[in-house]
Amino acid sequence: MEFGGFNQRAITGFLLLHANEVVPTSKLIHALWGYDNPATSRKMVQNAVSGLRRIIERHARPDGSVRLTTVAPGYRLSVADGHLDLWHFRRQVELGRAELAAGHRDSGIETLRSALALWRGPALADLVEAGIVWPELKAVTGLRMSVFEDYTQELLRRGQHHEILGTLEEMAAAEPTGERLCGLLMVALYRSGRQHDALAAYQRTRTALLDNFGLDPGHELRSLELAILNQDPALTPETRPYWQHTVRRPAGVGRCEHRVGYARRTRTIQHSRRHP
């Protein structure tokens, strides 16, 4: 489908993020212009929706799987199950996490891999480039990151750090304040013989947290840095340490509103060891 200008693309994206829900016109206006909306904003929304309705009618399947209707106090974009990549992504994530929780690690990791493969770039990338920062869009992006972290954790559990390292570095660069992501990257780098780079990754995240939020990294990440400094044998792939989520990242929270923990070995790290 070919959409019109920015307003029509933005309204389409917002309605898709709220598929099968009634979205008030006032909410659409706020999504496009915030509190400084033009006097003609309601008419502009109506025009964009009318154009979108014509596009859907021209391209929609006869089974009515996609419909745009006017429902007070706004509009509803109805999309049948299975017609959105986001729907498939969420279903695969739910299945993959259930498989992991049940101990079916091979099938679980493959299901999460398939879920992540549905992504071909950032969600609604053109709107993001134009400055859109909707909480709903952050929630979707946060869910993707959480799934990637789960997937990476499983690969590290299996000693497959080389397989994920390149992608892990890219994702960590895109989210510099993500503590769990940083911890996973530090472990992968350390296991790849790049102790200096692992410590540099910690310092980058520490600096980003201080600059953005005035916070230091959490206890778990600081402990991981110390373990790397001391070349703790528990970090080697052969020991397969148990990684624990103390708090799962909720969809839609800010980048620094979560803490994810790594369960440490019960032995005490000797602080008197000389740094490498």
ZIUR-V875965 format. One line per field, one symbol per residue. burial: 1 if it has 16 or more other ideal C-beta (glycine too) atoms within 10 Angstrom, else 0. A space follows every 10 residues. Layout:
burial=???
//
This chain:
burial=0010001111 1111101110 0010100110 1100000000 1001100110 1110100000 0000010100 0001111110 0000010011 0110111011 0000000110 1100110000 0011001100 0101011111 1111111111 1111110001 1001100100 1100111111 1111111111 1000101110 1101110110 0000001101 1011101111 0100100000 1010100010 1000110111 1101000000 000000
//
